[in-house]
Amino acid sequence: MSCKSAFLTRRIGGCPTNTIAMVLMGWALLLAQPANADFTGKVVKVTDGDTITVLRDSEQIKIRLAGIDAPEKAQPFGNVAKQNMSEMLFGKEVRVVEQGRDRYGRTIGRVYQGDVDVSAEQIKQGMAWVYRKYTKEAVLYQLEDEAKQHRLGLWADAEPTPPWAWRKKT
C-alpha cells in the first residue's frame, strides 16, 4: 500500500492511523482466540469427588469437573467419592478440556484419563449426581439412572441427599 493513502497518513492524537489500526487488529486477533484450551498434566491432589489439582508445567491448576456434583466430604459417601477419584486419577496424566471458570476461580473442565471421561465414570459408579443446574447432557442422565437402578454407590441409601441441598442445610 502506498503511504500517500489518506487512511495511512492521517494522524489521530499524534499517532499515525496505521499504527492504531495495527494495534486494533492485534487486539481483535487476541480476542478472537478461544478463551478455553485443552491441556494435559499430572493430578497432584484430589480435593473431593469432583475437584482435583493438575500440575501443568510448573503451575498447579484447580479443576472442578464439569457436569457432576459429588457428595461433600462430611456427607454420606463423600469420602468414598473422593477415594474413588483418587484411585482413578492421583499421580496420573490427564487431559483437561476447559469449559470456563466457576465463581471460586476454579477451572471447570471435562477430565479424561486415557479414553475415560472421569465425570461420566463418577456418575456411572454412583459417586456423583448429574449437576442439573449446569448440564443437560443426556448420556450423564442415562448413566445416573442406571446407577440408581443398580443401587450403586450413593444410590445404596434409601434417600440420598444431593450436595446442592445438603449445602443449603449447612
KAPE-V527231 format. One record per backbone hydrogen bond with DSSP energy under -0.5 kcal/mol. CO is the residue of the C=O (numbers start at 1). NH is the residue of the N-H. E is the energy in kcal/mol with one decimal. If there is no record, write none. Layout:
# KAPE-V527231
co: <CO,CO>
nh: <NH,NH>
e: <E,E>
This chain:
# KAPE-V527231
co: <2,5,6,8,10,12,15,16,16,17,18,19,20,21,22,23,24,25,26,27,28,29,30,37,39,41,42,42,43,45,45,48,50,51,51,52,53,53,54,54,55,55,56,59,59,61,62,63,63,64,65,67,69,71,72,75,77,78,79,80,81,82,83,84,85,86,89,92,94,95,96,96,97,100,102,106,107,107,108,108,109,110,111,112,112,113,115,116,116,117,118,119,120,121,122,122,123,126,127,129,130,131,131,137,137,138,139,140,141,142,143,144,145,146,147,148,152,153,154,157,160,162,162,163,164,165,166>
nh: <5,9,10,18,17,15,12,19,20,21,22,23,24,25,26,27,28,29,30,31,32,33,33,98,96,94,44,55,91,47,53,51,65,47,48,63,44,45,56,61,42,57,59,56,61,54,107,52,65,109,68,131,129,49,75,78,81,82,83,84,85,86,87,88,89,90,92,43,41,112,39,98,110,108,105,102,64,109,99,100,66,97,118,95,114,116,117,113,118,121,122,123,124,125,127,128,126,154,71,69,132,134,135,140,141,142,143,144,145,146,147,148,149,150,152,151,155,156,157,160,162,165,166,167,168,169,170>
e: <-1.5,-1.9,-1.4,-0.7,-2.5,-2.0,-2.6,-0.9,-1.6,-3.0,-2.2,-2.3,-2.7,-2.4,-2.3,-2.3,-2.3,-2.3,-2.3,-2.7,-1.5,-0.8,-0.9,-0.7,-3.5,-2.9,-0.6,-3.3,-2.5,-0.5,-2.7,-0.6,-2.7,-1.8,-1.5,-3.5,-2.5,-1.3,-0.7,-3.0,-1.8,-0.5,-2.9,-3.1,-0.5,-2.9,-2.3,-2.3,-0.6,-1.9,-0.8,-2.3,-2.4,-0.5,-1.6,-2.4,-2.6,-1.9,-2.6,-2.5,-2.1,-2.5,-2.6,-1.9,-2.5,-1.7,-2.8,-2.5,-1.9,-2.7,-2.0,-0.8,-2.1,-2.9,-2.1,-2.1,-3.2,-0.5,-3.5,-0.9,-2.3,-3.0,-2.6,-2.6,-0.7,-1.8,-0.5,-2.0,-0.8,-2.3,-2.4,-1.8,-2.9,-2.1,-3.2,-0.6,-1.7,-3.1,-0.5,-2.1,-1.7,-2.2,-1.1,-0.7,-1.5,-2.3,-2.3,-2.2,-2.3,-2.1,-2.2,-2.4,-2.5,-1.9,-2.5,-1.3,-2.3,-2.1,-1.3,-0.5,-0.6,-0.8,-2.3,-2.9,-0.9,-1.2,-1.3>
